[in-house]
Amino acid sequence: MKKPDTVYLTPEGLQKLKDELQFLRTKERARIARAIAEARGQGDLSENAEYDAAKEAQGHLEARIAKLEETISNARVVDEQTIDTTRAYILSKVRVKNLKTGTEQTYTLTSAQEADLSQNKISVSSPIGKGLLGRTVGEVVEIKVPAGKVQLEIVEITR
C-alpha cells in the first residue's frame, strides 16, 4: 500500500479543512439522511429517482469526508516565519518575470488544498509550481504549460 503524501498547510488552511469536515459530518450528513428518509417514504425503491439521487449524494459525501480525514491526518503545519527565502519552497512568495512578454507576476506556492488562482496562490504540484520549487533568485526556468512553453526568471523570493 502506498504511503500517503504529506500535505503542507498554513494554520488557516488546516482550520478551513477541519471546519469543512465538521460541517459535512454534522449538517450535510443529517440533510442527506433526511432526503433518503423522505425518498424511502415514497414507496417502491426500485423506481425511485429521488432515493437513487440521495444515495448517490450520500456516497459522494462519504468520499469527501474520507478524503478530508486523510488530508488532515497527513497535514503538517508550516510556520511561515521559518521559510528559507534563498530558495522557492511551499508558502514562498515568488516574483517571476516572463522573458517573452516582460511582464512580472508574484505567486505564492501552496498545497493543492490551498491553491486559489484568483489570489495568485498556485499549487506546488501545478506545472508552474513544480518548475519554481527549489529554485533560486536569478534562475531562469522553462515550464511546459497548456499554451506551450514559458520561460520565467525568478526575480525575488519572500515569505
N, C-alpha and C positions, 0 to 999 in steps of 0.2 A: 504494500500500500504506500502511495506517495505521501511524503511528509508535507503537511500544509505549509503554504508560504506565509512568512511573517509579513504583516501589514503594518506599515509605519504611519501613525496618525498624530495629529495635533491633539491636545486635550479637548479642544472644541469639537473636532471631528469624531473622536471617540464618544463624547457625550451625545452628539447628534445621532449616532448609530444606536446607542443604548436607549435614547428616547423613542426612536422609531420602533425598536424591538418591544419596548414596554407597551406602546400604542397597539402594535399588531397582536401581541399576546392577550391584551385585555379587550379593548374596544372592537377591533376588527374580528377577532375570533367570535365574540359574542354576536356581532352583527351577522356574520355568516351562519352561525348556529341558528339564529332566528330565521334566516332566509331558508335554510334547509328544513326547519320545522314547519314553516308556512307551506313550502312546496310539498312536503310529505303529507300535510293535511288536505291536499287537493285530491287525494285518492291514488289511482293507479300510477306507480312509479315508472313503469316500463315505457310510457309515452308522455312523460312529464318533463318538458324542456326546462322549466324553472328549476326543478330538482337537479337535473344534469348540470345546468349552469352554476348552481350554488355549490354542488360537489366539486366542480372544476375550479371554482374560485377558492374553495377550501384547500384544494391541492396546491394551487399557486401560493396561497398564503403560508401554508406549512413549509413549502420550499423556501420562501423568502425568509421566514423565521429561522430555519435551519442554516441558511447562508449567513444571516446576520450573527447568529450564535457562533458560527465557525470563525467569522471575521473578527468578532470581539475577542474570542478566546486566543486568537493568534496575533492580536494587536500589540504593538509596542509603541508607547507614547514617546514622542521625540520632543525634547526640550529645545526650543528654538534658540535659546541663549548659548547652547553648546555646539552649534553648527559651525563647522570649519569653512571659512569663506575663501580658502585657497583653491577649492575645487567645487564643482556643482554637485550637490547631494540633494536628497529629499528635503524639502522645505527651504531650499536655497531660492533666492530671487536672482534670476539670470537675465541680464540685459544683453541682447544679441543684435547684431546688425546684419541684415540681409545684403549680401555683397552684390546681388544683381540689381536690386531696387534702391539700395542705400537707406532703406527705412530701418528704424530701430523698434524693438519690441521687448518688453520685460515679461518674463514668465516666472511663476512660482511653481517649482516642481513638487508634486504631491502624489499621494497614493491614488489609485483609481477611484476609491470611495470618496475622496475629497475634490477630485477634478471638477472644474467648472470653468469652461472656456470664456464665459461672459465676464469672469473675474480674472482672466489670464492665468488660471490655475490649471496646469496640464499634468497629466499622469506620467510618472516615470516609466510606465510601460507603453506609452504612445511613441510613435516614431521620433518626434522631436525630443520628447523627454529622454528616451533611450540614447539619442545622439548627444545630448548635453551632459548626461550623467557621468561624473568623474572627470570632466574636462576642466581646463584652467583658463584664466583670462588670457586673451591673445590667440587662443587656438581657433582654427577655422575647421568647422565640421561640415561634411557633406551628408545631407539626410535625404533619404528617399521618402517623399510624401505622395499622396494620391495624384497631385498635379505634376509630378516629375521629381527632379532633384533640386534641392535648395542648398546654397552654401551660406552658413551662418558663422559670423565671427563673434566670439564671446568677448563682450566689451567690459562687463562688470559682474561680479558675484557678491551679493549681500545676503543678509538674513532678514 
